[in-house]
Amino acid sequence: MDDGMSLTEYLQNRFGGQWVGVNFYHDVPPACEIAEMPTGRFCEALASAHTRPLLITRDNLYCPGASYVFGWQYQTGAEMAQKLHHDHGFSVTVARTLLRHVPRIKGHLWGIVLNGGTTPDVLISYLEPAQIMTLIRAAQIILRTNLSVDLSSIVSVCGHVAAQSFLAQRVAMSFGCVYSRRYGGITSDKVAVGIPFSVAASMVG
C-alpha cells in the first residue's frame, strides 16, 4: 500500500466500490467529536458516510431490525418474529428459526462510528459481481480456503454483513433486504460485502 493511502482507499483502488470503515464501541471512545447521523437506518448512514464520518447511537437509529442486531431493541425474539410475519409474510415458526441465525452484538454497545477511525473493525462496500470475484480470489490467496457465506433477506447489511463480519471475523456478503435496497443505495447490480480488518490488512501486506 502506498504511503499516505488509507485502507479504504486501497480497497477502492484494488476492488472498486466505495468502502466505509465501521467501528463498534462498547465504551465512549476518547475525544469523540464525530457528528451524529440524522435519525435513520444503518444502511442509509453507510451511504452518507462516504462524504463525512458519522456516529450511530441507540437514539438516532430508526430501524427495528438493526436495533435488534446491535442490542438496542428491547423487542423479544417473539415480537420480532411477529413483525417479520406481519411485514414480510413469513410464518411465525419460520421467522423464529431465521431469527435464531441472525448475528447479534451482545452486551452494552455505546455507539457505531462510520469512517471515523484509522483501524476499523469491519469495512463494507457495495460491489458488482466481477469486483466480488476479484476480492474472493484475493481472500482465497490470504486464507488458503474457499469462502462460505450465509444468505438472508432480513437484516442483511446490518446483521449478515456488518455484525457477521465483525463477530465471525470472516468475509460476509448479502444481496440486501427490502429496506437496504430501498433506502441504503444498493442498486440492482450490486452486492453488499463486509471484510474484517484482519483480512483486509492481510490483503495489503
MIVO-376916 format. One record per atom (N, C-alpha, C, O): residue in one letter; x, y, z. Coordinates in steps of 0.05 Angstrom, whole numbers, plus 5000, padded with zeros to 4 digits. Layout:
! MIVO-376916
aXYZ
...
***
This chain:
! MIVO-376916
m501749765000
m500050005000
m501850255000
m503750265015
d501150444983
d502750684981
d502650845007
d500550845020
d504850985013
d504851165037
d502651375034
d502251485013
g501251415056
g499151615057
g496451515048
g494451655050
m496251275037
m493751165028
m492351015050
m493650845063
s489851075056
s488350935077
s487550655067
s487650605043
l486750495085
l485850225078
l483350235060
l483150075041
t481550415066
t479150435049
t479950525021
t478750435001
e481850705018
e482750794992
e484150564977
e483750524953
y485650404991
y487050174979
y484949974968
y485149884945
l482949904984
l480849724975
l479349834951
l478649684933
q478850094952
q477350214929
q479050194904
q478050134882
n481650254906
n483350244882
n483649954872
n483949914848
r483649764890
r484149484881
r481649344872
r481749194853
f479449384886
f477049234881
f474749404871
f472649294862
g474949664872
g472749834864
g470849884887
g471349804909
g468650024881
g466750094901
g467650314919
g469950404917
q465850394937
q466550594958
q466450444984
q464350334991
w468550454999
w468750305024
w468350485048
w469150715049
v467050365068
v466450505094
v467650345116
v467050105119
g469250465133
g470350335157
g468250355179
g467150565184
v467850135193
v465850125215
v467250045241
v468649845242
n466850205261
n467950145288
n465650115308
n463850275309
f465649895323
f463649845344
f464949915371
f467049795378
y463750105385
y464850185411
y463050105434
y460650185435
h464149955452
h462649875476
h462850095497
h461150115515
d464950255496
d465250485514
d465650735497
d466250715473
v465350965509
v465651215495
v468651245486
v470351225503
p469151275460
p471951305451
p473051575460
p471551765464
p475651595464
p476851845472
p476552065450
p476852005426
a475952305459
a475752535441
a473952475417
a474752525394
c471552375422
c469752315400
c468152565393
c466352655408
e468852685370
e467552935361
e466252895334
e466253085318
i465352665328
i464152595302
i461152665303
i459752605322
a460252775281
a457452855280
a455552615281
a456152415268
e453352645296
e451452425297
e449852435271
e449252645260
m449152195261
m447552195236
m444752285243
m443852255265
p443352405223
p440552455227
p439052195232
p439951985223
t436852205246
t435351965251
t434851805225
t433751915206
g435551555225
g435251395201
g436151115205
g436251015227
r436850985183
r437550695183
r440650665180
r442050835171
f441550435189
f444450375187
f445350385158
f447450495151
c443750255140
c444550245112
c444550525099
c446150585082
e442750705108
e442750975099
e445251125107
e446451275092
a446051075132
a448451205143
a450951125128
a452751285124
l451050865119
l453350775103
l453750945078
l455951025071
a451551015065
a451651175041
a452551455047
a454151575033
s451551565070
s452351845077
s455151865087
s456452075084
a456251645098
a458951655109
a461151675088
a463451705094
h460351645062
h462351685041
h463451965041
h465652015031
t461952155051
t462752435050
t463552545077
t464852755078
r462852415099
r463652515125
r463252295146
r461552115143
p464952295167
p464552095188
p461952135202
p460952355205
l460751915212
l458151925225
l458151755250
l459551545251
l456651835270
l456251685294
l453351585296
l451451735293
i453051325300
i450451205303
i450151115332
i451850985343
t447951195345
t447351115372
t444550995373
t443050995354
r443850895397
r441150795401
r439051005395
r436950935385
d439651255400
d437651475398
d437151555370
d434951665364
n439051515351
n438551615324
n438251395303
n438151445279
l438151145313
l437850925294
l434850855293
l433650775313
y433750885269
y430850835265
y430550595246
y430050615222
c430850355258
c430450105243
c430349885264
c432349815276
p427949765267
p427649555287
p429649325283
p430649205302
g430049245257
g431849025252
g434749085261
g435948925274
a435749315253
a438549385260
a438749425291
a440749345303
s436749545303
s436749575332
s436849305346
s438149275367
y435449115335
y435448845346
y438248725343
y439248595362
v439548755320
v442148655315
v444248775334
v445948625344
f444049035339
f446049175355
f445349175385
f446749305400
g443249045392
g442649025421
g441249275432
g441249315456
w440149445415
w438849685424
w435849675423
w434449865428
q434849435417
q431949405414
q431049215436
q432048995439
y429049305451
y428049145474
y425948945465
y424848795482
q425348935439
q423448735430
q424648455434
q426948415429
t422948275442
t423847995445
t423947865418
t422947965398
g425047625418
g425047475393
g422247415383
g421747415359
a420447365402
a417647305394
a416447555381
a414947525362
e417047795392
e415848035380
e417148095352
e415648175334
m419648035349
m420948075323
m419847865303
m419447935279
a419247625312
a418047425295
a415347515285
a414647475261
q413747635303
q411147735295
q411447965274
q409847985255
k413548125277
k413948345258
k414748235231
k413748325210
l416448035230
l417247905205
l414747775192
l414447775167
h413147655208
h410647535198
h408847745186
h407747705164
h408547965199
h406648175190
h407848325166
h406348385147
d410448395166
d411548565146
d412448405121
d412448515099
h413248155124
h414548015102
h413247745095
h414147615077
g411247665110
g409747435102
g410847165111
g409846955103
f413047165128
f413946915139
f411946805159
f410646965173
s411746545160
s410246435183
s411746495208
s414146535207
v410346505231
v411746565256
v413846355262
v415946425273
t413346105255
t415245895260
t417745935244
t419945905255
v417446005218
v419846055201
v421346295211
v423746305212
a419846505218
a421046755228
a422746705253
a425046805255
r421746545271
r423346475295
r425846325288
r427946375300
t425646145269
t428045995261
t430146185248
t432546165254
l429246365231
l431046555218
l432446735239
l434846795237
l430946825259
l432046995279
l434146865296
l435946995307
r433946595299
r435946455315
r438646465301
r440746425313
h438646515275
h441146525259
h442046805253
h444046845239
v440747005264
v441547285259
v443947355277
v443747315301
p446147445265
p448447535281
p447647775298
p446547965288
r448147765324
r447447985342
r449848055360
r451247885370
i450248315363
i452348415381
i451148435409
i449348595413
k452248275427
k451148265454
k452848425473
k455148485468
g451648495495
g452948665514
g452548965507
g451349025486
h453349135525
h452849425521
h454449525497
h456849485496
l453149655479
l454449785456
l453850085457
l451550165455
w455950245461
w455650525463
w454850655437
w452950815436
g456250585416
g455650705390
g457250575368
g459050415372
i456650655343
i457950565319
i458950805304
i457450995299
v461450805297
v462651025282
v463350935254
v464650735250
l462451085235
l462951025207
l465051215196
l464851465197
n467151105184
n469351265172
n470651465191
n471351685183
g470851375217
g471951565236
g474551475249
g475551605267
g475551245241
g478051145253
g479951025233
g479150955211
t482451015240
t484450905222
t484550605223
t485650475204
t483450485244
t483450185246
t480550095249
t479750045272
p479050075228
p476249995231
p476049695238
p477749535231
d473849625251
d473349345258
d472549195232
d473348965228
v470949325216
v469949205191
v469949415169
v469549655175
l470249335145
l470049515122
l467849405103
l467749165098
i466049585094
i463749505079
i463549655053
i464249895052
s462749515032
s462349645006
s460149504991
s459349274998
y459149634970
y457249504952
y458649464925
y459449664912
l459049214917
l460649154893
l459049004872
l457048874877
e460049034847
e458948874825
e460048594826
e462148544838
p458648394814
p459548114815
p462448074806
p463947924819
a463348214785
a466048174776
a468048284796
a470248164799
q467348494810
q469148604830
q469248414854
q471348374866
i467048284861
i466948094882
i468647854876
i470047744893
m468647764851
m470347544842
m473247604847
m474747434858
t474147844840
t476847924845
t477547934875
t479647844883
l475648024891
l476048034920
l476247754932
l477947694949
i474447574923
i474447304933
i477147164927
i478247024944
r478147214903
r480647094895
r482947194913
r484647034922
a482947454919
a484947564937
a484647444965
a486647394978
a482147414974
a481747305001
a482647005002
a483746925022
q482146854981
q483046574980
q486046554981
q487146364993
i487446734969
i490346734970
i491346774998
i493246645007
i489946955013
i490747005040
i489846785059
i491446685076
l487346695056
l486146505075
l486746205068
l486546035085
r487446165043
r488145895033
r485745705035
r486145465041
t483445805030
t481045635031
t478845765015
t479045995008
n476645615011
n474345724998
n472845905019
n473145865043
l471246085009
l469546245026
l466746135027
l465746035007
s465446155050
s462646075052
s461146315063
s462146465080
v458646345054
v457046575063
v454246475071
v453346275061
d453046615090
d450246575097
d448646785084
d449047025088
l446646705068
l445046905054
l442246925066
l441046715072
s441347165070
s438747215083
s437547465071
s438947645063
s434847475071
s433447705060
s432547895083
s431148085078
i433347835108
i432648005130
i435248105144
i437247975144
v435048345156
v437248485169
v439848425154
v441848335166
s439948465129
s442048375112
s444648525115
s446748405120
v444648785112
v447048945114
v447948985143
v450348945149
c446149045160
c446849095189
c447648825202
c449548825217
g446048615197
g446548365211
g448348175196
g450448095207
h447648105172
h449047895158
h451547985143
h452947825130
v452048255144
v454648355134
v456248485156
v458348385163
a455248695168
a456748845188
a457248675213
a459548625221
a455148575226
a455448425250
a456748155245
a458548075260
q456048025224
q457147765218
q460147775213
q461747615223
s461047975197
s463848005191
s465448065216
s467647975220
f464248225234
f465548305259
f465648075279
f467848015290
l463447935282
l463347725302
l464847475294
l466347355309
a464547395268
a465747145258
a468547195247
a470047005241
q469347445243
q471947515232
q472347375205
q474447245200
r470347415188
r470647295161
r469247485141
r467647655148
v469847435115
v468447585094
v465547505094
v464847275095
a463747715093
a460847665093
a459647805069
a460648025061
m457547695058
m456247815034
m453247795037
m452147625052
s451847975023
s448947975024
s447848104999
s449048294988
f445548004989
f444148134967
f442348354977
f440948484961
g442448405003
g440848625014
g438048525023
g437248295018
c436748705037
c433948655045
c432248865032
c433249045018
v429648855036
v427849045023
v428649325030
v428649505013
y429349375056
y429849645065
y432549745056
y432849985049
s434649575056
s437249675047
s437349735018
s438749915009
r435649595002
r435549654973
r433849904969
r434250054949
r431949954986
r430150184983
r431450434994
r431250654982
y432850415016
y433950655030
y436950675030
y438050885033
g438350445027
g441250445031
g442950475006
g445350475008
g441650504983
g443250564959
g444450324946
g446250354929
i443450084952
i444449844938
i442949824912
i440549764912
t444249864890
t442949844864
t442649554855
t443749374867
s441149514834
s440449244825
s442849074817
s442748834815
d445049204811
d447449064801
d449549034823
d451848954817
k448949094848
k450949094869
k450248884891
k447948804895
v452348794905
v452148614928
v453648734951
v455848844946
a452648724975
a453948824998
a456048635008
a455648395010
v458448745015
v460648585024
v461948705049
v462248955050
g462548535068
g463948635092
g466448475096
g466548225093
i468648605103
i471248475108
i472248565136
i472448805141
p472948375153
p474148455179
p476948585174
p478248525154
f477748755192
f480248895189
f482648705185
f484348765169
s482648485200
s484948295198
s485248195170
s487548165160
v483148125157
v483248015129
v484048245110
v485748205093
a482748475113
a483348705095
a486348785098
a487648835078
a487348795122
a490148865126
a492048665114
a494148735105
s491248405115
s492948195103
s493148225072
s495148155060
m491048335060
m491048375031
m493048595024
m494148595001
v493448775042
v495248995036
v498248905038
v499948995023
g498748735057
g501548645062
g502848495039
g505148425041
***
